[in-house]
Structures are given as structure tokens and as C-alpha cells.
């Protein structure tokens, strides 16, 4: 399905936030906003729900912690038990550094893999950022039109009303 994208670049973050509010008022679907630095309140204005990456991190970290403790216990008590100075075979204080580091490693790698897969950031994929000074010195808002009809002139005039520096309409995949 060929979708049409509408993009507008702004010089100030206040103009971007006003344009997002105006686009949502018109019933447009906000595809993305390309910004040079984090803008407070943009995710709420765009209607983006809170991230669930914390759950992904826990999902990969908890089994890693269990595996690290199990493996160390198995090595120290079952596979190669060595009684040094009368210490017990399950000396949990010695397991803490390795368990912590392995948990952080697995949680970090799993979270990055989840991020790449869920956001479609795969190798050799062409970037969809419109070249309008995005992420350098401008704030770019991209709306998508697919199936839901809305007046393109009304959207462009709403962008200009919010002090857009440049507006552009293009098919998805061509920037």
C-alpha cells in the first residue's frame, strides 16, 4: 500500500509541539518526529504510550541471574567440589560478582536486540528521515496518510500556521 507522507520542519520546539497538537486535532496520524535533542512533553503530545523496554530487560535478566547462580553452584558443589579452608560449597558471597555481571550482559544484549527488532532497525535498511535539516538544527514532524482521507491543503496550512520553515509531501520510501 503506497502511503503519502507530509513533513514540516520547524526552528523551535514550541512550534513543533503546537503542530503536533494541531495535527492530532485534525485527526492526522503522526508517523514520527525527528528532533536534534529530547523535547519534554513530545511523547504525550504525540500520544505515544510508555515504553515496555523495562519488561524486556527484566525478561532477559532474570533467567540470566538464575542461570549464573545455578552454574556456579553446580561447578562449586557438584562437578568440581574443592574444600578450601573449610568453606561451604555454596558460598553465595563469591557468586555475587559473576552473577551480577552476567545478568547485566544478558539483559543489555537482549534489550538491544529487542529494540532493533521491534523498531525495524535492521541492517541494510534505508533511512526514512526526510532531508530537511532533521536532527541537525531543525525539528521535523512527519504525518502519514493511508486510507483515512484528510485535506492536504488544510494540513499544509496548519503547518504554516504553526510557523513551519519548510513543508513537503512525498510518497513513503522516497525522501
Z-matrix of the N, CA and C atoms (Angstrom, degrees):
N
C 1 1.434
C 2 1.523 1 108.89
N 3 1.302 2 117.74 1 122.89
C 4 1.446 3 122.88 2 -178.92
C 5 1.520 4 109.61 3 -84.15
N 6 1.304 5 116.06 4 117.05
C 7 1.454 6 120.82 5 -178.85
C 8 1.519 7 109.82 6 -106.00
N 9 1.316 8 115.60 7 149.25
C 10 1.455 9 121.51 8 177.76
C 11 1.514 10 108.80 9 -101.53
N 12 1.330 11 115.75 10 134.68
C 13 1.454 12 121.89 11 178.63
C 14 1.521 13 109.89 12 -109.11
N 15 1.308 14 115.75 13 141.90
C 16 1.455 15 122.87 14 173.95
C 17 1.522 16 106.92 15 -116.08
N 18 1.319 17 116.77 16 129.55
C 19 1.461 18 120.87 17 -179.29
C 20 1.515 19 109.50 18 -128.50
N 21 1.297 20 114.57 19 146.55
C 22 1.463 21 121.51 20 175.73
C 23 1.512 22 107.96 21 -142.51
N 24 1.329 23 115.61 22 139.05
C 25 1.462 24 119.23 23 177.83
C 26 1.519 25 109.04 24 -109.39
N 27 1.320 26 114.66 25 144.80
C 28 1.454 27 122.62 26 -177.32
C 29 1.523 28 108.97 27 -128.81
N 30 1.334 29 115.71 28 153.47
C 31 1.454 30 119.68 29 179.14
C 32 1.522 31 112.58 30 -90.69
N 33 1.324 32 117.17 31 -23.84
C 34 1.457 33 120.35 32 -176.43
C 35 1.526 34 110.08 33 -123.72
N 36 1.329 35 115.20 34 149.59
C 37 1.457 36 119.60 35 -179.73
C 38 1.525 37 112.05 36 -68.81
N 39 1.324 38 118.00 37 -29.30
C 40 1.469 39 120.55 38 177.55
C 41 1.532 40 110.90 39 -63.70
N 42 1.332 41 116.38 40 -38.28
C 43 1.461 42 120.50 41 177.75
C 44 1.533 43 110.80 42 -66.37
N 45 1.325 44 115.99 43 -38.50
C 46 1.463 45 120.20 44 177.62
C 47 1.525 46 110.88 45 -62.96
N 48 1.327 47 117.27 46 -46.20
C 49 1.463 48 120.80 47 179.55
C 50 1.530 49 111.27 48 -62.43
N 51 1.341 50 116.67 49 -38.49
C 52 1.462 51 120.01 50 177.35
C 53 1.530 52 110.69 51 -66.02
N 54 1.332 53 117.28 52 -38.59
C 55 1.459 54 120.82 53 179.50
C 56 1.529 55 111.46 54 -68.04
N 57 1.319 56 117.09 55 -37.25
C 58 1.465 57 120.21 56 177.19
C 59 1.524 58 110.24 57 -64.01
N 60 1.324 59 116.56 58 -43.96
C 61 1.462 60 120.20 59 178.70
C 62 1.529 61 110.94 60 -63.50
N 63 1.328 62 117.04 61 -40.64
C 64 1.467 63 120.92 62 179.36
C 65 1.531 64 111.03 63 -67.54
N 66 1.311 65 117.32 64 -39.82
C 67 1.469 66 120.90 65 178.87
C 68 1.524 67 110.82 66 -65.20
N 69 1.313 68 117.06 67 -41.55
C 70 1.466 69 119.74 68 177.88
C 71 1.523 70 111.00 69 -67.35
N 72 1.340 71 116.67 70 -33.89
C 73 1.460 72 120.14 71 177.57
C 74 1.527 73 110.79 72 -65.65
N 75 1.347 74 116.19 73 -35.75
C 76 1.462 75 120.73 74 178.70
C 77 1.528 76 112.62 75 -77.29
N 78 1.319 77 117.86 76 -8.36
C 79 1.459 78 121.27 77 179.20
C 80 1.514 79 113.73 78 87.40
N 81 1.311 80 117.80 79 18.95
C 82 1.472 81 121.77 80 -179.78
C 83 1.524 82 110.05 81 -82.98
N 84 1.316 83 115.21 82 154.32
C 85 1.452 84 121.36 83 176.18
C 86 1.521 85 108.77 84 -94.37
N 87 1.318 86 116.77 85 121.18
C 88 1.459 87 121.56 86 178.73
C 89 1.516 88 108.06 87 -83.72
N 90 1.345 89 116.32 88 117.87
C 91 1.469 90 120.18 89 179.86
C 92 1.515 91 110.34 90 -78.92
N 93 1.329 92 116.27 91 -50.52
C 94 1.461 93 119.34 92 -178.74
C 95 1.515 94 109.73 93 -167.77
N 96 1.319 95 114.84 94 166.44
C 97 1.456 96 122.16 95 173.51
C 98 1.527 97 106.58 96 -130.59
N 99 1.304 98 116.26 97 126.08
C 100 1.466 99 122.35 98 -179.96
C 101 1.517 100 107.28 99 -104.26
N 102 1.335 101 115.95 100 117.55
C 103 1.460 102 120.94 101 -170.93
C 104 1.526 103 110.10 102 -133.06
N 105 1.342 104 117.15 103 149.12
C 106 1.471 105 119.36 104 -178.32
C 107 1.525 106 113.61 105 -77.48
N 108 1.308 107 118.44 106 -19.60
C 109 1.462 108 121.97 107 177.98
C 110 1.530 109 108.33 108 -152.48
N 111 1.326 110 119.00 109 161.85
C 112 1.470 111 120.50 110 -178.10
C 113 1.530 112 111.51 111 -61.32
N 114 1.313 113 115.89 112 136.26
C 115 1.461 114 122.43 113 178.65
C 116 1.523 115 107.91 114 -111.72
N 117 1.322 116 115.45 115 120.29
C 118 1.461 117 120.99 116 -178.44
C 119 1.524 118 110.67 117 -65.18
N 120 1.327 119 116.41 118 127.25
C 121 1.453 120 121.80 119 177.14
C 122 1.515 121 114.95 120 89.81
N 123 1.326 122 118.49 121 -1.95
C 124 1.461 123 120.54 122 -178.21
C 125 1.531 124 111.71 123 -68.82
N 126 1.323 125 116.99 124 -40.05
C 127 1.464 126 119.13 125 -179.37
C 128 1.527 127 111.82 126 -64.58
N 129 1.338 128 117.80 127 -37.81
C 130 1.459 129 119.96 128 176.30
C 131 1.523 130 110.60 129 -68.47
N 132 1.331 131 116.19 130 -39.57
C 133 1.465 132 119.70 131 -179.56
C 134 1.528 133 111.42 132 -65.52
N 135 1.327 134 117.13 133 -35.32
C 136 1.465 135 120.92 134 179.91
C 137 1.524 136 111.98 135 -80.77
N 138 1.330 137 117.80 136 -12.16
C 139 1.455 138 120.78 137 -179.44
C 140 1.512 139 113.35 138 80.60
N 141 1.318 140 116.77 139 27.32
C 142 1.461 141 121.35 140 179.79
C 143 1.520 142 108.59 141 -83.61
N 144 1.324 143 117.31 142 129.59
C 145 1.455 144 120.25 143 179.65
C 146 1.537 145 109.86 144 -77.89
N 147 1.314 146 117.13 145 160.34
C 148 1.469 147 120.39 146 -178.62
C 149 1.525 148 112.16 147 -59.41
N 150 1.310 149 115.25 148 149.35
C 151 1.459 150 121.27 149 -178.12
C 152 1.524 151 111.27 150 -69.54
N 153 1.321 152 115.39 151 147.94
C 154 1.459 153 121.53 152 175.23
C 155 1.528 154 110.61 153 -108.75
N 156 1.321 155 117.21 154 20.45
C 157 1.461 156 120.01 155 -179.70
C 158 1.517 157 112.30 156 -66.79
N 159 1.328 158 117.67 157 -27.33
C 160 1.460 159 120.27 158 176.09
C 161 1.519 160 111.72 159 -60.72
N 162 1.327 161 116.02 160 -38.50
C 163 1.456 162 120.24 161 177.38
C 164 1.532 163 111.04 162 -67.87
N 165 1.313 164 116.81 163 -37.31
C 166 1.467 165 119.91 164 177.24
C 167 1.525 166 110.11 165 -64.24
N 168 1.332 167 115.93 166 -41.05
C 169 1.462 168 120.32 167 178.60
C 170 1.527 169 110.33 168 -62.58
N 171 1.334 170 117.21 169 -43.87
C 172 1.468 171 120.68 170 177.25
C 173 1.529 172 111.10 171 -64.18
N 174 1.322 173 116.53 172 -39.51
C 175 1.464 174 121.76 173 -179.00
C 176 1.530 175 111.23 174 -60.26
N 177 1.333 176 117.73 175 -36.11
C 178 1.460 177 120.71 176 179.16
C 179 1.527 178 112.18 177 -88.50
N 180 1.327 179 118.11 178 -28.93
C 181 1.462 180 121.19 179 -176.62
C 182 1.517 181 114.39 180 -77.71
N 183 1.330 182 117.17 181 -40.73
C 184 1.471 183 120.11 182 -176.42
C 185 1.534 184 112.52 183 -63.11
N 186 1.335 185 119.45 184 -47.84
C 187 1.473 186 117.69 185 176.58
C 188 1.529 187 112.66 186 -64.81
N 189 1.326 188 117.27 187 -30.80
C 190 1.467 189 119.52 188 178.35
C 191 1.524 190 110.47 189 -66.48
N 192 1.332 191 116.96 190 -40.73
C 193 1.459 192 120.55 191 177.49
C 194 1.528 193 110.47 192 -63.17
N 195 1.314 194 116.67 193 -45.47
C 196 1.466 195 120.44 194 178.90
C 197 1.534 196 110.99 195 -62.02
N 198 1.327 197 116.62 196 -41.99
C 199 1.462 198 120.56 197 -179.97
C 200 1.530 199 111.21 198 -65.47
N 201 1.329 200 117.23 199 -40.36
C 202 1.464 201 120.32 200 -179.79
C 203 1.530 202 111.06 201 -65.09
N 204 1.326 203 116.85 202 -44.46
C 205 1.465 204 119.42 203 179.40
C 206 1.528 205 110.65 204 -66.18
N 207 1.335 206 116.31 205 -42.79
C 208 1.471 207 119.59 206 178.70
C 209 1.522 208 110.91 207 -60.84
N 210 1.317 209 117.42 208 -46.92
C 211 1.457 210 120.40 209 -176.83
C 212 1.527 211 111.54 210 -64.20
N 213 1.320 212 117.11 211 -43.16
C 214 1.467 213 119.65 212 179.92
C 215 1.525 214 111.42 213 -66.53
N 216 1.329 215 116.29 214 -39.15
C 217 1.465 216 119.83 215 177.16
C 218 1.521 217 110.42 216 -64.81
N 219 1.314 218 116.79 217 -42.62
C 220 1.454 219 120.93 218 179.75
C 221 1.529 220 110.97 219 -62.26
N 222 1.331 221 117.32 220 -44.67
C 223 1.462 222 120.81 221 -179.44
C 224 1.525 223 110.93 222 -66.93
N 225 1.345 224 116.68 223 -44.70
C 226 1.466 225 119.75 224 -174.11
C 227 1.527 226 113.30 225 -75.81
N 228 1.335 227 117.96 226 -30.42
C 229 1.462 228 119.48 227 -173.24
C 230 1.522 229 114.19 228 -109.35
N 231 1.325 230 118.48 229 -27.17
C 232 1.460 231 119.66 230 -172.87
C 233 1.526 232 112.17 231 -113.14
N 234 1.319 233 117.25 232 -55.73
C 235 1.459 234 120.80 233 -172.56
C 236 1.524 235 112.69 234 -74.05
N 237 1.305 236 117.97 235 -44.48
C 238 1.460 237 120.85 236 -175.06
C 239 1.525 238 110.15 237 -141.94
N 240 1.312 239 117.71 238 64.29
C 241 1.467 240 119.38 239 -177.72
C 242 1.529 241 111.89 240 -71.80
N 243 1.292 242 116.13 241 126.49
C 244 1.460 243 121.86 242 177.60
C 245 1.523 244 107.05 243 -127.78
N 246 1.305 245 116.91 244 120.78
C 247 1.446 246 121.52 245 -179.84
C 248 1.528 247 107.76 246 -89.70
N 249 1.311 248 116.30 247 106.90
C 250 1.460 249 121.02 248 -178.78
C 251 1.521 250 107.90 249 -111.63
N 252 1.303 251 116.30 250 114.06
C 253 1.459 252 120.97 251 175.76
C 254 1.510 253 113.79 252 62.46
N 255 1.298 254 118.81 253 22.39
C 256 1.448 255 121.94 254 176.44
C 257 1.521 256 114.89 255 80.03
N 258 1.334 257 117.87 256 11.33
C 259 1.476 258 118.37 257 178.57
C 260 1.518 259 109.61 258 -74.27
N 261 1.317 260 114.00 259 152.04
C 262 1.458 261 118.70 260 -178.65
C 263 1.527 262 110.28 261 -71.14
N 264 1.332 263 115.41 262 163.44
C 265 1.463 264 119.52 263 179.85
C 266 1.526 265 111.55 264 -74.63
N 267 1.325 266 116.63 265 -29.96
C 268 1.465 267 119.62 266 175.84
C 269 1.520 268 108.05 267 -101.31
N 270 1.313 269 116.29 268 78.99
C 271 1.459 270 123.18 269 178.62
C 272 1.533 271 107.32 270 -96.36
N 273 1.324 272 116.41 271 84.66
C 274 1.461 273 122.74 272 -168.94
C 275 1.525 274 113.32 273 -61.81
N 276 1.323 275 118.86 274 -27.79
C 277 1.460 276 120.21 275 -179.64
C 278 1.528 277 111.66 276 -63.21
N 279 1.305 278 116.89 277 -31.13
C 280 1.467 279 120.56 278 178.51
C 281 1.526 280 111.36 279 -75.24
N 282 1.341 281 117.46 280 -19.64
C 283 1.461 282 121.20 281 -178.14
C 284 1.528 283 112.82 282 -84.74
N 285 1.320 284 117.97 283 -15.58
C 286 1.469 285 121.43 284 -173.10
C 287 1.533 286 113.19 285 -60.88
N 288 1.338 287 120.74 286 -51.19
C 289 1.477 288 118.71 287 -176.63
C 290 1.532 289 113.72 288 -60.95
N 291 1.323 290 116.61 289 -45.56
C 292 1.460 291 119.76 290 -178.74
C 293 1.528 292 110.41 291 -66.52
N 294 1.321 293 117.25 292 -42.04
C 295 1.466 294 120.86 293 179.34
C 296 1.520 295 111.04 294 -62.57
N 297 1.325 296 117.25 295 -43.19
C 298 1.460 297 121.18 296 179.19
C 299 1.523 298 110.99 297 -62.24
N 300 1.309 299 116.84 298 -49.29
C 301 1.466 300 120.56 299 -177.18
C 302 1.535 301 111.52 300 -64.39
N 303 1.319 302 117.56 301 -40.33
C 304 1.464 303 120.29 302 179.71
C 305 1.533 304 110.89 303 -67.88
N 306 1.329 305 115.98 304 -37.71
C 307 1.464 306 120.02 305 177.35
C 308 1.516 307 110.95 306 -63.55
N 309 1.323 308 117.33 307 -45.70
C 310 1.469 309 121.35 308 179.28
C 311 1.524 310 110.76 309 -63.51
N 312 1.321 311 117.44 310 -41.64
C 313 1.462 312 121.08 311 179.26
C 314 1.526 313 111.33 312 -61.48
N 315 1.316 314 117.61 313 -51.21
C 316 1.471 315 120.63 314 -177.81
C 317 1.524 316 111.73 315 -67.14
N 318 1.321 317 117.11 316 -41.00
C 319 1.465 318 119.99 317 179.18
C 320 1.525 319 110.45 318 -64.41
N 321 1.312 320 117.37 319 -41.81
C 322 1.464 321 120.42 320 179.54
C 323 1.522 322 112.75 321 -66.18
N 324 1.315 323 117.55 322 -47.66
C 325 1.462 324 120.82 323 179.61
C 326 1.529 325 111.35 324 -65.13
N 327 1.314 326 116.91 325 -40.85
C 328 1.464 327 119.99 326 178.84
C 329 1.520 328 112.35 327 -65.98
N 330 1.333 329 116.97 328 -39.04
C 331 1.463 330 120.57 329 179.07
C 332 1.517 331 111.03 330 -67.26
N 333 1.314 332 117.84 331 -41.47
C 334 1.468 333 120.54 332 177.84
C 335 1.523 334 110.43 333 -64.41
N 336 1.327 335 117.43 334 -42.97
C 337 1.469 336 120.32 335 178.15
C 338 1.525 337 110.66 336 -62.63
N 339 1.326 338 117.47 337 -40.93
C 340 1.463 339 121.29 338 177.72
C 341 1.514 340 110.88 339 -62.83
N 342 1.328 341 117.16 340 -43.44
C 343 1.465 342 121.17 341 178.58
C 344 1.523 343 110.99 342 -60.79
N 345 1.313 344 117.30 343 -47.11
C 346 1.456 345 120.69 344 -178.49
C 347 1.527 346 111.90 345 -63.40
N 348 1.317 347 117.00 346 -40.96
C 349 1.463 348 120.16 347 -178.63
C 350 1.521 349 112.50 348 -73.31
N 351 1.330 350 118.24 349 -43.09
C 352 1.466 351 119.91 350 -177.77
C 353 1.516 352 113.02 351 -71.05
N 354 1.320 353 117.78 352 -28.85
C 355 1.458 354 120.37 353 -179.12
C 356 1.525 355 112.90 354 -94.41
N 357 1.319 356 117.06 355 -0.79
C 358 1.459 357 120.58 356 178.13
C 359 1.514 358 113.39 357 70.57
N 360 1.320 359 117.20 358 27.75
C 361 1.458 360 121.56 359 179.85
C 362 1.519 361 109.72 360 -89.54
N 363 1.306 362 115.11 361 70.18
C 364 1.453 363 121.53 362 -176.52
C 365 1.525 364 110.29 363 -94.85
N 366 1.333 365 117.34 364 157.43
C 367 1.463 366 119.63 365 179.23
C 368 1.530 367 112.00 366 -61.62
N 369 1.304 368 116.90 367 149.04
C 370 1.465 369 126.00 368 176.77
C 371 1.532 370 113.13 369 65.17
N 372 1.308 371 117.40 370 17.96
C 373 1.459 372 120.23 371 178.12
C 374 1.521 373 109.19 372 -91.43
N 375 1.318 374 116.15 373 134.81
C 376 1.459 375 121.88 374 -177.68
C 377 1.521 376 110.11 375 -74.56
N 378 1.317 377 116.13 376 139.32
C 379 1.449 378 121.46 377 -179.44
C 380 1.519 379 110.80 378 -71.69
N 381 1.321 380 116.40 379 144.79
C 382 1.456 381 121.43 380 -179.56
C 383 1.520 382 112.12 381 -104.76
N 384 1.321 383 118.37 382 12.52
C 385 1.457 384 120.98 383 -178.65
C 386 1.524 385 109.15 384 -75.30
N 387 1.329 386 117.61 385 121.99
C 388 1.460 387 119.15 386 177.11
C 389 1.525 388 110.23 387 -69.18
N 390 1.313 389 116.44 388 137.80
C 391 1.458 390 121.04 389 -176.68
C 392 1.534 391 109.43 390 -81.72
N 393 1.318 392 115.51 391 85.53
C 394 1.455 393 121.30 392 -179.84
C 395 1.527 394 109.42 393 -134.70
N 396 1.318 395 116.45 394 33.13
C 397 1.455 396 120.88 395 -174.96
C 398 1.519 397 111.59 396 81.68
N 399 1.325 398 116.56 397 15.05
C 400 1.460 399 120.85 398 -177.73
C 401 1.511 400 110.89 399 -60.02
N 402 1.290 401 116.49 400 136.17
C 403 1.454 402 128.51 401 177.94
C 404 1.530 403 113.69 402 63.95
N 405 1.312 404 118.84 403 2.05
C 406 1.462 405 120.24 404 174.60
C 407 1.523 406 110.28 405 -97.03
N 408 1.314 407 115.63 406 -64.43
C 409 1.456 408 119.74 407 -178.43
C 410 1.522 409 112.19 408 -142.12
N 411 1.315 410 117.22 409 6.99
C 412 1.457 411 121.28 410 -177.87
C 413 1.518 412 110.37 411 -126.89
N 414 1.312 413 114.33 412 159.54
C 415 1.456 414 123.04 413 174.65
C 416 1.522 415 106.44 414 -107.61
N 417 1.330 416 118.08 415 120.45
C 418 1.457 417 121.70 416 -176.11
C 419 1.524 418 109.25 417 -114.11
N 420 1.331 419 115.11 418 128.44
C 421 1.459 420 122.24 419 176.78
C 422 1.519 421 108.01 420 -109.87
N 423 1.338 422 116.81 421 130.96
C 424 1.459 423 122.02 422 -178.93
C 425 1.524 424 108.70 423 -119.39
N 426 1.337 425 115.73 424 125.04
C 427 1.461 426 122.45 425 175.18
C 428 1.513 427 108.48 426 -108.74
N 429 1.316 428 116.98 427 154.15
C 430 1.455 429 121.21 428 -178.88
C 431 1.524 430 108.98 429 -121.52
N 432 1.320 431 114.90 430 140.67
C 433 1.459 432 120.83 431 174.56
C 434 1.521 433 107.26 432 -120.28
N 435 1.321 434 115.82 433 113.00
C 436 1.466 435 120.59 434 177.39
C 437 1.516 436 107.97 435 -146.09
N 438 1.271 437 116.43 436 104.55
C 439 1.449 438 120.11 437 176.95
C 440 1.522 439 113.73 438 85.50
N 441 1.327 440 117.83 439 -46.85
C 442 1.459 441 119.61 440 179.90
C 443 1.519 442 109.34 441 -82.57
N 444 1.307 443 117.42 442 115.76
C 445 1.457 444 118.63 443 -177.70
C 446 1.529 445 111.74 444 -77.63
N 447 1.316 446 114.39 445 134.59
C 448 1.450 447 119.70 446 169.53
C 449 1.516 448 107.74 447 -145.97
N 450 1.291 449 115.39 448 156.89
C 451 1.456 450 121.87 449 -174.02
C 452 1.526 451 109.97 450 -76.19
N 453 1.330 452 116.12 451 117.08
C 454 1.463 453 120.72 452 -178.21
C 455 1.523 454 111.43 453 -65.06
N 456 1.328 455 117.06 454 -36.98
C 457 1.462 456 119.45 455 178.86
C 458 1.520 457 111.18 456 -65.60
N 459 1.330 458 116.42 457 -37.26
C 460 1.457 459 120.01 458 178.77
C 461 1.526 460 110.87 459 -65.85
N 462 1.337 461 116.33 460 -39.14
C 463 1.465 462 120.42 461 178.68
C 464 1.525 463 110.08 462 -66.56
N 465 1.324 464 116.61 463 -45.59
C 466 1.467 465 119.36 464 179.78
C 467 1.529 466 111.37 465 -63.97
N 468 1.326 467 117.98 466 -39.11
C 469 1.467 468 119.56 467 178.32
C 470 1.529 469 110.77 468 -68.58
N 471 1.349 470 117.34 469 -33.15
C 472 1.467 471 119.93 470 175.84
C 473 1.528 472 110.12 471 -66.34
N 474 1.343 473 116.98 472 -38.83
C 475 1.466 474 120.26 473 175.91
C 476 1.524 475 110.42 474 -61.84
N 477 1.327 476 116.48 475 -45.34
C 478 1.462 477 119.70 476 -178.82
C 479 1.530 478 111.61 477 -66.55
N 480 1.335 479 116.53 478 -33.07
C 481 1.457 480 120.54 479 177.51
C 482 1.527 481 110.74 480 -65.18
N 483 1.315 482 116.61 481 -29.42
C 484 1.463 483 121.71 482 178.61
C 485 1.522 484 111.81 483 -90.21
N 486 1.302 485 117.29 484 19.75
C 487 1.477 486 125.32 485 176.56
C 488 1.522 487 113.30 486 65.66
N 489 1.321 488 117.00 487 46.88
C 490 1.465 489 120.60 488 175.61
C 491 1.519 490 109.33 489 -71.40
N 492 1.314 491 116.08 490 137.54
C 493 1.456 492 121.88 491 178.82
C 494 1.521 493 110.22 492 -80.13
N 495 1.337 494 115.49 493 -39.19
C 496 1.457 495 121.11 494 -178.20
C 497 1.524 496 108.68 495 -146.70
N 498 1.308 497 116.35 496 140.01
C 499 1.474 498 120.95 497 175.47
C 500 1.530 499 108.36 498 -123.67
N 501 1.319 500 114.50 499 153.04
C 502 1.459 501 118.82 500 -175.68
C 503 1.527 502 108.65 501 -153.90
N 504 1.318 503 116.13 502 142.50
C 505 1.468 504 122.94 503 174.71
C 506 1.517 505 107.02 504 -123.94
N 507 1.332 506 116.39 505 128.92
C 508 1.458 507 118.94 506 -177.44
C 509 1.533 508 109.26 507 -154.57
N 510 1.349 509 117.15 508 155.63
C 511 1.469 510 119.76 509 175.37
C 512 1.514 511 111.00 510 -72.40
N 513 1.331 512 115.72 511 150.16
C 514 1.461 513 119.79 512 -179.14
C 515 1.524 514 109.99 513 -63.47
N 516 1.335 515 115.02 514 138.33
C 517 1.449 516 119.71 515 -178.35
C 518 1.511 517 112.56 516 98.05
N 519 1.319 518 118.24 517 -15.80
C 520 1.471 519 122.35 518 178.00
C 521 1.515 520 107.18 519 -119.59
N 522 1.299 521 116.53 520 119.57
C 523 1.462 522 119.76 521 178.89
C 524 1.464 523 109.92 522 -120.98
